[in-house]
Amino acid sequence: LPYEQMTATTYIKQDRGDADAYASYFAGMDRSMRQKVALITSYFPTSGTVADMGSGSGSGSFDLASLYPGLTIVGVDINPKAVEYSRNTYVRSNLTYRVGDIATPVFEQNTLSGILDSSVLHHVTSFNNFSLEMIFRLLDAQTNQLCNGGIIAIRDFVIPDGPEDVYL
């Protein structure tokens, strides 16, 4: 499928419905977000720009921006409703949000100090028939967006069945 059609189709699959459905979805996601962010981001640089890929409600991006005030944080989500919610709910001076498909380049090459993929890669595969090709495309796109010495932190699972141990 062409990128524009693929993105529209992918977003439709991820639409949660009305405002109450989104509120319930985000509440569940947000319950554990602060701990996830604190644990996985301890390796991040303390300055530069970090993208929170698949930022959902924005609470994780907000927590990251709060923990690291020297970083510029950009929350990225394919869902425009999630980005709008984030912009209205989680605000800090070092935090912005944008709509984008994280499996494609969202930022210019060599511009990010860090990327956080927390609980999002399984969405990329599950909404695309569990295609590992999408993960390969995502990792290629994301590594190209990192500046020299940049960090990608991944906290997720990718496929429904796999080896007993996975090392990244």
Long-range contacts (C-beta under 8 A, 24 or more apart in sequence): 3-101, 3-104, 7-78, 7-101, 10-78, 10-101, 10-127, 10-128, 11-78, 11-79, 11-80, 13-127, 14-78, 14-79, 14-123, 14-127, 15-79, 15-81, 16-81, 22-81, 22-82, 22-85, 25-57, 26-56, 26-57, 26-59, 26-82, 26-85, 29-56, 29-57, 29-59, 29-119, 30-57, 30-59, 33-59, 33-60, 33-63, 34-59, 34-63, 36-60, 36-118, 36-119, 36-155, 37-63, 37-64, 37-67, 37-116, 37-118, 38-63, 38-67, 39-155, 40-116, 40-118, 40-153, 40-155, 41-67, 41-68, 41-114, 41-116, 41-153, 43-151, 43-153, 44-68, 44-71, 44-113, 44-114, 44-116, 44-151, 44-153, 45-71, 45-113, 45-114, 45-149, 45-150, 45-151, 46-70, 46-71, 47-71, 47-113, 48-72, 48-112, 48-113, 48-114, 48-147, 49-73, 49-74, 49-107, 49-111, 49-112, 49-113, 49-114, 50-74, 50-112, 50-113, 50-114, 50-115, 50-116, 51-75, 51-76, 51-106, 51-107, 51-112, 51-114, 51-115, 51-116, 51-145, 52-76, 52-116, 52-118, 53-102, 53-106, 53-115, 53-116, 53-117, 53-120, 53-142, 54-78, 54-102, 54-117, 54-118, 54-119, 54-120, 54-123, 55-82, 55-83, 55-86, 55-97, 56-82, 56-86, 56-120, 57-82, 57-85, 57-86, 57-89, 57-90, 58-82, 58-83, 58-85, 58-86, 58-87, 58-89, 58-90, 58-97, 59-89, 59-90, 60-116, 60-118, 61-86, 61-90, 61-95, 61-97, 62-90, 62-91, 62-92, 62-95, 64-116, 65-92, 65-94, 65-95, 66-92, 69-94, 70-94, 71-113, 71-114, 72-96, 74-98, 74-107, 76-100, 76-102, 76-106, 78-102, 102-138, 102-141, 102-142, 103-134, 103-137, 103-138, 103-141, 104-137, 104-141, 105-141, 105-144, 105-145, 106-141, 106-145, 107-145, 108-145, 109-144, 109-145, 110-144, 110-145, 110-146, 110-147, 110-148, 111-145, 111-147, 112-145, 112-146, 112-147, 112-150, 113-146, 113-147, 113-149, 113-150, 113-151, 114-146, 114-150, 114-151, 114-152, 114-153, 115-142, 115-145, 115-146, 115-150, 115-151, 115-152, 115-153, 116-153, 117-142, 117-152, 117-153, 117-154, 117-155, 117-156, 118-153, 118-154, 118-155, 118-156, 119-155, 119-156, 120-156, 121-154, 121-156, 121-157, 121-158, 122-156, 122-157, 122-158, 125-158, 125-159, 126-160, 130-159, 130-160, 132-158, 132-159
